[in-house]
Amino acid sequence: MFQHCIRCASLPRSILLPSLRVLMVAFFTLGLTFGRLAAAPAVVAEESNWPTPPLTVRAGTFRDAHGRQVILSGINLVDKSVAHGFTAVKGPAVFGQFRGWGFNCVRLGIVWAGVEPQPGKFDEAYLRQVDRAIDWAARHGIYVILDMHQDLYSMKYSDGAPAWATLDEGKPHATGAIWSDAYLMSPAVQTAFDNFWANKPAADGKGLQDHYAAMWRHLAQRYANRTGVIGYDLMNEPFPGSPAKEFLVTILTEFAKVLAQRTGGAPPSPEELLKTWADEASRLKALKSLASAANYARVIDSIHEANQAFEAGSLQPMYRRVADAIREVDRRHVIFLEHSYFCNTGVTSAIRPVLTRVGTPDPQVAYAAHGYDLVTDTKGIAGASNERVQLIFSRIYETGRRTGMPVVLDEWGAYGGSDPALVAPARQAVALIEKFRMGNTYWHYGERMDQCPFFREAILRPYPVCISGDLKEYHFDHAQQKLEVAWQESSCDGFPSVVVLPDVGRVKPQGIVLDPKPGQPPKLLKSSHARVGYLLIYPEAAASGRKLTVTLAAVQQQLPLSPRGQSHFRRTKIGTVPNLFLDGRLAPVRE
């Protein structure tokens, strides 16, 4: 429900990574047997084993050109500031940094106001900046999901639609204690969404959704042949508009009943609850009554039917309109469908794959889910409820299973800051991502975020980037520093399964166990830059089920936190707090 820029720290980067041309000749491998190094390790080029484009959807999973299952793992890179031309990317080094962390994808934000500043007029200068970012990402083997970002619908209130596409009928704009409260409080924001869902005409007489679909068609035509682009995230966090006022009343009414049951007193009035909700401290106190999954589900499920009506009646038809426009020029790239704003916090989504013009499900679709606990955007983020988060993520997983779409949790986390208490909720979220085998892109990139405990002790971890066959399960146990992976193997043209190792120096031959014992030993590929490495496991002719265990050696040295890295950063909106980006570097939010 809440996505704004998170900054873990805003120090200048110190790691500049070499170009792909240099990398391809700079890698070496160490052949591994169980307990000893091979005598003469062969040289293996990293890029020849990385997931090979294009990535497509097959049987509810992402697959590369060789049929290997790809587990997307990456980060959001979104600039919502008009002052910076909506472009945070100043050079290719940031993508090299992502690759040095072992990531394989980025959710790259684009903004309607940047693409189409005037009706039907597309900004070529802005799109060339997007082109350049895609090229830089491809140079480092980072795949791109193009994310049409909006918050509070419009640039008038935050980011998203241009002013000409914001039909708010002159209604007033109201805000609250947290930026996202405006969704529920602002008549202007709600009316602008209402008119978008109704496809009301802009000043040129063309419907808003028709403009939106034409804009997406223009983008799809431009990127149809870019194999480094995975696909198109059609709209960030779609919001119902004015019906949300009734959603809020329903939620508060049920919340009052839960509070009364907990205290034994009379249910508080809606006015009392609104007053409680308007203050962050009192809100956090009240949320303790929703720490259990049962109480939480009782409250959020009260709006299930209303939210389902919005998704089926307004959101799904818009997706169909935009998908039809895209498929006129691009039948290959994946279309990413987000659920309703309210599903970010656990309401079960009714989203389903879009249909083609002949009425069959589009095979190249994915579910782009967001998952945030209610304490996100508050000082209480370290106290995220384990039960609530479990419920949110499990419902996202079930929606993916129901629809047959692969799931990418393309917003989650938003922890920020260097408080060690953030490690626990981050690890819990990562464990659920692994349990449900979801792709993910963490919200949001901040320079030197690898100095933060939550990032280096939870997010940076070994994981399988691609599997020759079908991934059955994987998990990294932080306590034992042990990765376990199980899969059903296929030949996949002889290309190996690849496991990312963020700190390859901690991997010793005796810590790697394959079952059954392989005929061809695995190979360890070590990069000449950063610490990242890759374990290559080649498919066996007679193999079926395979299991891998990698136990890491003890950490020899922890990176120290810099003084600036120890301050607390809250999620906020670039649209409401100026100058978050300074000379291309993320700056801390003043509270």
N, C-alpha and C positions, 0 to 999 in steps of 0.2 A: 504494500500500500504506500510505501514511502520510499522514493528514490530521489536523492539529491547527491551532490558531490561530497564524497568523504575524503578527507585528507588525513593520512596517518602521520605524515611529516612532509615538510616542504623544503628540503635541503637540495642543493645542486647534485645531480648525478655524478658519480665518480667512475662508473663503469661504462666505457664506450666500446661497443662490440664491433669486430671486424665485419666486412661485407661477406656475403654468401660466397663470392668467388674465392676469397681467402679461406673461408671455413672449409670448403670442399677439399682443399689440399692440406689442411692443418690438423685433421683428425687422425687418431690411430686407434687400434683396437688391441685388446688383450684377450686372447683365447683362454677360456676358463675350463678346467676340469674340476672335479670335486677334490679340493685340497691342494692343487698345484697349478702354476701357470703353464700354458702351452709353450713349447720351446721356441717357436717362430710364429708369432701372431701375424695374421694377414692384415693388410690395411683395408678398411671398409669405409667408404664415403658415407657420411651421416645422411645427406639428403637423399641418397638412393634407398634408404630404409624408412624415412619419415613418411607419414601418410601421403599417398600419391593422389593428386587432384585428377578429376573433380570428386568432391564428396557428394554422395547421393543417399537417399533414404531407401532401404530395402528391409522389408519385414520388421518395421518398427525400430530399426537401428540405422546409424550412419555408417556408410561403407566407403572405402577409398576405391581407386581404380582397379586394385587387385582383389577386391572383395573382403579386405580386412575390416573388422569392426573397429570404428574409431570412437574413442571416448574424448569428447570435447572438454577441454579444461583451459580456462583463460580468465579474462578480466574485461571490465567495461572501460572504455575510453570515450568520454562524452564531454563536450564543451558546450554549454548552453548560453554563453555570453555573446551578445551581438557585437560588443566592442572588440572581440577577438575574431569576428567572422565565423563563430561557432567552430573554431579549429584550434584544438589544444596541441596538435601534433606539429612540432617545429622541425623534426628531422627523423631519420631512420633509427637513431640509437634507442629510442624507447621500445621499438619492436625487437631489437636485439636484446634488450633487457628482459622482455617477456620470454624470449626463447631461452635466455640464460637461466630463467626461473623454471624452465621446463614446460611452459604453457604452449598450446598449439593454436589458440584462437583468440580473437578479440571481438567484442561487441562494440562496433564503431558508431557513435551517434551522429546522425544527420538531422537537420531541422527544416520543417516545411518552409518557414520564413526565409531560410537561407537558399533553399532550392527554387522557390517560386515567390520572389518578393513582390511581384505584381501579377495580376491574373493572367495566366497563360504565358508569362515571360520567365524563362528559366535562367538563373544566374550562372553563366559559363565559368566565371572566375571562381565562384565558390565550388562548383563541381570539379574544376581542375585541382583544387586543394584536396577534395575527396579522392580523386584519381591518384594523386601523389601519395596519400596515406595508404591506399590499397597497394600501390607498388612497393612502398617501403615495407609493408607487412609481408608481402610475398617474398621479398628479398631475404627475409629471415624465416620463411616457412610458417608464418602466422596466417591462419585463415581468418576471413572477415565475415561477420554477420552485420549487415547494414541495418541499423536501428533508427526508425523514424521516431524521434523522441518528442514528447510533449509532457508538460506538467502544468496543471491548471489551464489546459487547452491552448493558451495563446501567449505570445510575446507581451501582450498588454498586462498580463498578470504574473508570468514566469517565463515559459519558453514553449515553442511549438508553432502554432498557426500564425501567419502574418496578420496584420491589423485588418486588411481587406477581407479576410476570411473569418473574422471574429464578429459575429452578429449577436451582440449582447443586449440589443434594444435599449441601450442607455441605462441598464440596471446598475445598481451600486455594487462595488466590490468590497467584500469584508474578509478580514483575516483573523487568525486565532493565535494561540500560544505556540503552536507548531505550524510550519508553513502549509502542510497538507490539510490542516483544518479548514482552509478556504474552500476545498472541494465541497464540504458539507455546509459552509456558512455563506458563501458568496453567491448572490443571485446572478451576478454578471457571468461568473464561470459556468454556473448551471444552465443559464439561458443560452450561452454560446454553444455548449454541448447539445442542448435540445435542438437547436437549429442545424447543427451538423448532422445529427441523426435523422432529422427530417429532410435533409438534402435541400434546405432552403437556398434560393438563388443568391449569389453574390451580386455586386453592382452590375456586372456584365451580363446578368441573366442566366448564367450557368450555375447549376447546383454545386453546393460545397463538396459533396462526396464525388460528384463528377469531376471537379477540379482535382480532388485528392487522388482519384483513380488515374487521371491523365498524368499527374505528376509522377506517380509510381510507374506508369507505362514508360515515361521518358527515362526514368532511372534504369528500369529493367532493360530497355533497349541499349542503353549505354554500357551496361555491365554484363550483358548476355554471354559474352565470350570470355569473361574473366573467371578462370578456373579457381583463382584464389579467393573469390567471393563464394561463401557457402550459400547465402540466400538473403531474404528480405524479411525483416521483422516489421510488420505492417503498421503497428501503432503501439506506442508505449502506454501501458496501463489505461485502457479505455474506461471512461467513467460514464455512468448512466445519465448524468444531468440532474434535472429537478426531481425526478423520482427518488433520488437519494435522500431527500428530506424525509420521506416516509420510511426509507430504510433506517435512518437514524432514530426515528421515533420508535420503531419496532425493536431495534437493538437495545435502546435505553430502557424500554418497558420490561424486556426480558432480563436485562441486567439488574434492574430494580428488584425483581423477584428473587434473583440469586442473592443479592445483598441482604434482603429481608430474611431469607431462609438461613443465611449464615449468622446474622445477628440476633434473630428472633424478634426483631422489631417490625414496624410498619415499613412498607416499601417507600423509598424516597420519591419525591415528585420529579417529573421530568425537568423542572426548573432547577431543582437541587442537583440533579445529576449533571446537567449542562454546566452549572457552576463548578462542580467537582472536576468535570472534564476540561474546563478552560484553564485550570491551574495544573502545571506539570507535577508538582509535588503531591497534590491531592489525587491526581490521576494515577500516579504510580502506587499510592497507598491503596486505592480502590481496586487496582488490577490484581492485587494479591488474592482477591476472592475468585479470580479466574485462572489461578495457577493450575488447577486440575483440568485434565482434558474433558472430563464430563461436564463441568460447569461451563467451560469455554465453548464446547460444541453446542450446548444448549442455547447459548446467547447468539452465536453466529449463524446457527441453523435456522434461527427465526426469520432470516431474510432469504433463505435458500430459494423459495419459489419466486419471489420478486426478482432476485438476481437472475435466475434462470430465464424469466420472461424477457429481461433486458438482453441477455446474451442471444436468445433465440430470435427475438423480434427486431432488434436494432443492430447488434454487433455482427451477428453471422451474415445478414444481408450485405452489410458494408464490406466485410471480408470477401464475400462472393463477387461483389462489384469490382473491387480492387484486383482480386486474383484473376478475373476474366481479362482485365486490361493488361496485366502482366503477361498472361499466357498468350496474348496476341503476338508478343515479341520474344518471349523467353519461356521455353517449356522445361528447361533443365534445372534452374536454380530452385532451392528449397524455399517455400513460403512458410514463415514462422508466424503462428497465431498465438496471441496473448489472451489470457482470460480477463475477465472484468477486474477492475480495481479492487473490488471487495474480496475477490478470491485470493489476493495476496496474503491475507491473514487467515485463510483456511476455509472459506465458504467453498463448497464443492462446485466446480465449474460444469457448465453444460456445453462447453465448446466442443466442436466436432470438425473433422476435416472439411475443407471447402469442396464443392462439387465442380466438375468441369461443365462445359457448355452442353455436353450430352448427358449430364446427370449422374456421372460416375464419380466416386471420390478421387480427388487429385492425389496421385501416388507420392508426389514430392512435397509433403507438408510435415511440419514439426510443431510441437507444443512448446511455446516459449513462456514458461511459468516464472512468476516472481513469488518469493516466500520471505516474509518478514514478521517477526514477533511484534506484539503491540508496544513493546518498550523501545523499538527502533525510533531514532530521532530524539531520544530523551537521555538524561544523565543516568538513567537506570538500565542502560543497554546491557551492562555486564550481568544483570539479573534476569536475563531472558528465561522464561519458563521452559524447562525441558519437555514437559508434557504438551504445552502449546505448540512448540516447534515440531515435535514428533507428529502431532495431528496435522499441521499445515503441510509438511513434506509428504506424509503418507497419502493425503488426499490428492496432492499433485501427482504422485506416482499412480494412484488408482485411475485418475483421469487419463493419463497416458496409456494405461493398459486398456481402458474401456474404448478409447478411440483408435488404438493401434498406432499412434504417433510417437516417435521418439521424443523424449523430454530433455530440454535444455533449461536448467534453472538459471535464466540469464540475468537475474538480479537476486542477490541474497547478501547477508552479512552486514555491510555498512558499519563495521565496528569502530574504526578510527581510533587514534590515540595509542599510547604505549602502556596503558594500565594492564598489568599481568592478569588481572581478573577476567580480561576479555578472551584469554586463551581457552577457558573451559567452554563457553558457548560456541566459540569458533570450532573447536574440536567436535562438539556434538553435531553441529551442522554438517561438517565434513563427513562424519561417520554416517549420517543419513544419506548424503549424496552418494556415498560409496554403496551403502546398503541397497538403495534403489537404482543404482547404476545409471544415474542421471548425468548428462553433461552439465557444465556450469560455467558461468562467467561471473566472477566476484564483483560486487559494487563497492568501491570504485578505485581506479588507479590514483596513487599519490607517490610522489618521488620519495625515495628512501623508505618506502613502506616496509621493505624487507628488514629494516631496523626494529620494527615493532614486534613484540612477542607473539601476538595473535597471528601474524602473518608467517613468521619463520618457524613457529612451533605448532601450527595447525594447518595452514594452507600449503606451505611448501613441504611436500612429502612425496615419496615414490608413488607412482600410479602407472597403470598400463595405458599407453597412448594409443596403441592399436593392437588388435588381436587377430591372429590367423585362425579364424573360426568364430565361435560364439562365446562371448564372455558370460560366465555363469555367476561368478561372485568375485569381489576383491575387497580388501580392507587393510588399512595400515594401522597397526596397534601402536600407539604412541608410547605406552608404558614399556612395552617390550622392544620397541623400535623394529617392528617386524611387519613386512608386507606379505600378504598371502593372496594369490590369484589362482582361480580355477577357470578352465575353459574347455569347450569341445572343439577340437582342432579340425581345420580344413587345410587343403594344400595352398590356396591363395597364391598360385603361380610361384610357389617356393619362397615367397617373401616372408620375413620373420615377424613374429610378435615383438613389440618394442615396449620396454618398460622405462619410464623416465626416472632418473636418480638425481635429485637436486644437488646432492653433495656426494659425488662419485668417490671421493677419497675415503668415505666411510664404508665402502663396499669391499669386502674381502672375499676371495674365492671360497673359503670355508663357510661363508655365510649364505651361499647360494645353493639351494637344493631344488632339483627338478624331479618330479615323479610322473611317469616312469623315467628311469635313467635314460638320457638321450644318446642316440647314436652319434649325433653331431653336437659337440660341446657348444654351449652358449658363448657369446662374445660380448665383451664389455667395451663400449665405445666411449672414450673420454675426450671431451672437447678441450681445445687449447685455450679456451677463454672461460671465465667464471668457474663454477664448480660442477656444472651439470654433466651428467653422463647418461648413457643409454645401454640397457641390457637387451641383446638380440637373441631370440630363441627361435630357431628354425623349425619349420614343421617337419614331422617325422612321417615316413610313408605309412607306417603301421599304427601310428598314434591315434587315439580317439580322445578320451578325457585326459587332460594334463593339469598338473598342479605345480605352482612355483612358490617357494618361500625365500624371501631375501631378508636377512637379519643384519641390521646396520651396526657397525662398530660404535663405541662410545664417542660422544662429541668431544673433540679435543679443545676447541675454543669457541666461545660464543661471541658474536659481534657485539660490541658495546653500543649502548644507546647514546646518541648524541644529545646534548642539552636541549636542542629544539625538538628532538624527537620525543621528548618526555611530556610535552604539553598535551592537553586533551583537545580533540577535534570533534565537532558535531556535524552531523549531516545537515546540509543546508541547501538552499537554492541559489545558483548563480544569479537568477533573476531578482533575488531579493537582497543579497549581500554583495555589494560591488567589489571589484578588484580582487577576486579570488585567484585569478591568474595574473602573475607578474612576470613579464618577459618570458612567457611560456612555462613558468614554474608554478606549481601549486602553492598557494599561500595559506597560512592558517586563518581560520575564521575567528573573528573577534566576538566574544560572547558578551 
